[in-house]
């Protein structure tokens, strides 16, 4: 058994013992996804309407938001992620969707327990590759906390 759940192979040694043991045991388990909480307001499903197109940041079309077709592409990427991931183990999801080590500053308190946040790209190509789904592991489930439709192209301060 490997310790690769959601990118933790890189940071497993730095986690609290209880979280380390739980994640090691679940590494080969099938990926399960849950929506247990209200998503963060700036990172929910409807926040897709305020996402600027990535080309805005190279100066070609300042302030252009995503078209309906582009939004549909992102929603389709999310749908395919869910349908695909629940047939895979956590390790397989991490390998395919590029699980990233938890951000040190992005932790969640869930039922009094501190949890590390994980994020996966929604697709392996297209706009979905730039979008991320964030969450944490609770009772063997990836609990979604954030839909980051514009992870790779946030508004930049000049």
Buried (B, 14 or more C-beta within 10 A) or exposed (E): EEBBBBBBBEBBEEBEEEBBEBBBEBBBEBBBBEEEEEBEEEBEEEBBEEBBBBEBBEEEEEEEBBEEEBBEBBBBBBEBBEEBBEEBBBBBBBEBBBBBBBEEEBEBEBEEEEBBBBBBBBBBEBBBBBBBBBBBBBEBBBBBBBBBBBBEBEEEEE
